[in-house]
Structure formats: structure tokens, C-alpha cells
Amino acid sequence: MELRKMLKVMIRLSGGKRKDKKPLVTLVLEKCREESILGATVTQCQFGYGETEYRSRALRSLKDLPVIIEIVDDPIAIQELIPKLKEIIEEDGLITIEEVMAV
């Protein structure tokens, strides 16, 4: 197996955020499929804090809990995807990128 350098994008946003009546999570995944990105994983969080504080599921609506979308692909594909993601997310989330090694 040969290791190769890839980029991992992590997007943090509220699960309840919408644009054009669609959840941002759905729009991000649709864009990834459209751009033939290798894959994306969405994780819904139970707790966290940042601009707003997130509490347990018992205290908040499930749809408003924060989500993390993790995307991994080769650097060229990610570099082409980032402007499109920024257009979707605008000021409603945080995008981070880091180099990872994959097999």
C-alpha cells in the first residue's frame, strides 16, 4: 500500500441552518456528489460551544444540534470544491482544511 497526501475538510455548522429551504448539510453533500468527491461523512454532535452553546438532546431540538461534515479527497479536487462550499455556507459555518496521509 502506498501512502498519498490528501486534504481533509471539516465543516462545522448548526444542523438547523437552511438556505433556499434546504438544510445546509444536504446542500453540501449534494455539491460533493456533483463534484465527484470521494466521500463525505456527517456527524451530529451532542454537546459543544462556540458562538452559541449547545446542550444535550434533552434540552435542544435535534435539528439544531451542531454537525460536522468531513470530506477527504486529493488536493486539486478539494481546492476546486472550497469556493463552492463557501458559497453554500457563507457565514453560517466554519471550514477547516488539513493535510492527511491516506492509503
Backbone bond lengths (Angstrom), bond angles and torsions (degrees), N, CA, C in turn:
res aa  C-N    CA-C-N  psi(-1)  N-CA   C-N-CA  omega(-1)  CA-C   N-CA-C  phi
1 M - - - 1.442 - - 1.523 109.77 -
2 E 1.290 113.41 136.11 1.457 119.04 -179.16 1.524 110.15 -107.09
3 L 1.324 116.08 129.65 1.463 120.83 176.13 1.516 109.19 -75.61
4 R 1.313 115.57 142.00 1.464 119.25 175.31 1.519 109.61 -136.37
5 K 1.323 114.69 148.40 1.451 120.32 179.56 1.522 109.68 -78.06
6 M 1.320 115.26 132.17 1.454 121.83 177.01 1.519 107.67 -135.87
7 L 1.313 116.17 170.27 1.459 121.02 175.26 1.523 109.18 -113.18
8 K 1.332 114.92 139.73 1.462 120.96 175.88 1.518 107.65 -112.81
9 V 1.308 115.76 125.66 1.456 122.74 177.35 1.519 107.15 -105.12
10 M 1.328 116.04 131.51 1.456 120.24 173.54 1.522 107.66 -120.94
11 I 1.317 114.86 127.76 1.458 121.56 -179.73 1.522 107.40 -115.93
12 R 1.309 115.67 125.52 1.462 121.18 178.58 1.525 108.03 -112.34
13 L 1.334 116.14 126.74 1.448 120.12 178.16 1.517 110.73 -158.30
14 S 1.318 116.07 168.50 1.455 121.58 177.73 1.521 108.73 -76.29
15 G 1.310 116.03 134.20 1.460 120.05 178.88 1.515 113.17 -62.93
16 G 1.325 117.06 -19.43 1.455 121.06 -178.75 1.512 114.78 -88.89
17 K 1.334 118.41 -6.75 1.473 120.99 -178.46 1.523 110.19 -69.05
18 R 1.345 114.97 137.06 1.459 121.39 -177.71 1.534 110.34 -131.64
19 K 1.323 114.36 157.75 1.462 122.02 173.35 1.521 106.05 -145.33
20 D 1.303 116.85 130.83 1.466 121.04 -177.12 1.530 111.13 53.03
21 K 1.332 116.15 40.15 1.462 124.39 176.95 1.534 114.50 67.81
22 K 1.334 117.87 10.09 1.459 121.64 178.43 1.520 109.33 -117.36
23 P 1.338 117.74 143.67 1.468 119.59 176.33 1.533 110.53 -61.16
24 L 1.342 115.63 140.53 1.467 119.47 178.26 1.528 110.97 -57.88
25 V 1.325 117.07 -36.54 1.470 120.53 178.77 1.526 110.12 -56.51
26 T 1.305 116.98 -46.47 1.468 121.27 179.55 1.521 110.87 -63.00
27 L 1.328 116.92 -43.44 1.465 120.15 -179.93 1.527 111.70 -62.86
28 V 1.337 116.42 -40.23 1.467 120.12 178.80 1.535 109.83 -64.06
29 L 1.321 117.81 -46.50 1.469 120.30 -179.81 1.525 111.68 -64.20
30 E 1.319 117.13 -39.72 1.471 120.14 177.37 1.525 110.68 -61.90
31 K 1.333 117.21 -40.79 1.470 120.92 179.37 1.522 110.43 -65.80
32 C 1.331 117.11 -39.65 1.470 120.51 178.19 1.534 110.85 -62.55
33 R 1.320 116.61 -44.15 1.478 119.85 177.66 1.522 110.63 -62.55
34 E 1.334 115.71 -44.81 1.464 121.62 -179.64 1.533 111.10 -59.29
35 E 1.323 116.85 -36.36 1.461 122.40 -178.66 1.527 112.88 -89.54
36 S 1.325 117.59 5.85 1.477 123.86 179.35 1.527 112.69 58.01
37 I 1.324 116.41 40.15 1.466 121.68 176.05 1.525 107.72 -69.78
38 L 1.332 116.51 143.83 1.463 121.09 -175.83 1.523 113.65 -55.68
39 G 1.326 117.45 -40.62 1.452 119.09 179.35 1.510 112.12 179.63
40 A 1.318 115.24 161.78 1.463 122.02 178.15 1.523 108.07 -146.46
41 T 1.324 115.66 145.69 1.459 122.12 178.89 1.513 108.57 -127.48
42 V 1.332 116.25 135.47 1.462 121.57 177.78 1.519 107.97 -111.77
43 T 1.330 115.33 129.64 1.453 122.16 177.56 1.520 108.36 -121.27
44 Q 1.332 116.45 128.26 1.459 120.15 176.17 1.519 108.58 -94.31
45 C 1.313 116.39 129.69 1.465 122.38 -175.54 1.524 110.95 -92.50
46 Q 1.316 115.52 153.73 1.454 120.19 177.37 1.520 112.20 -96.82
47 F 1.318 117.15 -32.93 1.449 121.83 -176.96 1.518 109.66 -138.41
48 G 1.321 116.00 158.37 1.450 120.48 174.91 1.515 110.34 167.36
49 Y 1.308 115.99 173.48 1.456 120.49 174.31 1.509 108.62 -152.13
50 G 1.289 116.10 160.96 1.458 124.37 -178.56 1.512 105.48 178.63
51 E 1.341 116.76 -123.50 1.459 119.33 175.74 1.522 110.71 -62.62
52 T 1.326 116.13 -34.22 1.462 121.53 174.88 1.520 107.57 -128.46
53 E 1.305 116.16 158.38 1.460 119.58 179.92 1.518 108.64 -97.85
54 Y 1.315 116.21 134.31 1.452 121.49 178.96 1.505 109.09 -103.30
55 R 1.312 115.57 134.18 1.457 121.13 -179.02 1.515 109.75 -111.56
56 S 1.310 115.50 179.47 1.463 121.04 -176.06 1.530 111.88 -61.26
57 R 1.296 115.80 162.81 1.457 121.98 179.43 1.519 112.21 -56.02
58 A 1.317 116.98 -31.70 1.460 120.30 -178.55 1.524 111.16 -67.17
59 L 1.329 118.01 -24.55 1.454 121.18 -175.40 1.525 114.27 -102.72
60 R 1.316 118.33 -12.97 1.462 121.10 -177.59 1.520 110.52 -131.02
61 S 1.294 114.89 157.20 1.450 119.78 173.75 1.527 109.09 -65.74
62 L 1.321 116.79 139.15 1.464 120.82 -179.73 1.525 112.04 -56.91
63 K 1.313 117.04 -37.65 1.470 119.89 -176.02 1.518 112.90 -68.44
64 D 1.336 117.92 -21.34 1.456 121.02 -177.75 1.519 113.89 -91.08
65 L 1.327 118.03 -6.26 1.455 120.33 179.53 1.528 109.92 -64.84
66 P 1.318 117.31 149.57 1.468 119.77 -179.71 1.523 111.42 -66.79
67 V 1.325 115.02 149.70 1.460 121.05 175.38 1.522 108.44 -125.00
68 I 1.321 114.72 153.10 1.458 122.21 173.05 1.514 106.82 -121.99
69 I 1.313 115.49 126.39 1.459 121.14 175.64 1.520 106.30 -107.80
70 E 1.326 115.88 124.48 1.461 121.26 -179.00 1.528 108.00 -113.50
71 I 1.335 115.13 127.51 1.461 122.42 -176.84 1.524 107.76 -128.38
72 V 1.338 117.66 133.47 1.459 121.50 177.94 1.527 108.46 -130.72
73 D 1.334 115.05 131.69 1.466 120.06 176.41 1.528 107.71 -163.62
74 D 1.321 116.29 -179.38 1.461 119.50 -179.41 1.527 109.46 -70.95
75 P 1.317 117.59 155.98 1.471 121.51 -174.38 1.529 114.75 -55.08
76 I 1.303 118.31 -39.14 1.470 120.38 -178.41 1.525 110.39 -64.90
77 A 1.333 117.18 -45.63 1.464 120.87 179.67 1.523 111.00 -62.16
78 I 1.325 116.84 -41.59 1.472 120.77 -179.75 1.529 110.56 -67.41
79 Q 1.323 117.15 -42.78 1.465 120.20 179.39 1.524 111.43 -61.09
80 E 1.315 117.49 -34.69 1.463 120.93 177.66 1.525 111.44 -75.48
81 L 1.330 116.92 -29.07 1.460 121.95 -177.86 1.531 112.80 -77.62
82 I 1.317 118.10 -35.57 1.470 122.12 -172.27 1.531 113.42 -53.57
83 P 1.330 121.10 -49.04 1.477 119.13 179.79 1.529 112.34 -60.32
84 K 1.309 117.06 -33.73 1.468 121.44 179.48 1.523 110.56 -70.69
85 L 1.333 116.53 -37.79 1.467 120.18 176.44 1.524 110.55 -66.82
86 K 1.328 117.12 -42.07 1.466 120.80 179.51 1.525 110.83 -60.86
87 E 1.316 116.64 -36.33 1.462 121.05 178.19 1.531 110.84 -64.72
88 I 1.310 117.03 -37.85 1.468 121.82 179.12 1.522 110.62 -72.31
89 I 1.313 116.61 -49.13 1.465 121.95 -171.04 1.520 112.28 -79.74
90 E 1.315 117.76 -33.10 1.467 124.43 -176.43 1.525 109.34 51.17
91 E 1.324 118.08 -120.77 1.468 122.03 -177.62 1.529 111.97 -100.32
92 D 1.326 117.70 10.67 1.460 121.20 -173.07 1.523 114.52 -92.00
93 G 1.308 118.72 6.01 1.455 119.93 -178.80 1.508 111.89 -160.90
94 L 1.306 114.98 -179.00 1.460 122.26 179.62 1.523 108.21 -124.00
95 I 1.322 116.79 130.96 1.460 122.34 177.39 1.520 108.15 -113.03
96 T 1.331 116.31 126.31 1.463 120.61 173.22 1.519 108.46 -122.30
97 I 1.327 115.45 152.51 1.464 121.28 -178.13 1.522 108.12 -134.35
98 E 1.320 115.91 136.37 1.462 119.39 175.14 1.525 109.73 -143.33
99 E 1.315 114.38 151.83 1.463 120.66 177.84 1.523 108.84 -81.29
100 V 1.329 115.92 134.82 1.458 121.48 178.24 1.527 108.95 -132.12
101 M 1.310 115.71 160.37 1.455 121.31 175.30 1.526 107.63 -106.85
102 A 1.327 116.63 135.51 1.467 121.17 -176.80 1.525 110.20 -135.65
103 V 1.314 115.42 157.47 1.470 121.44 175.18 1.496 109.29 -115.06
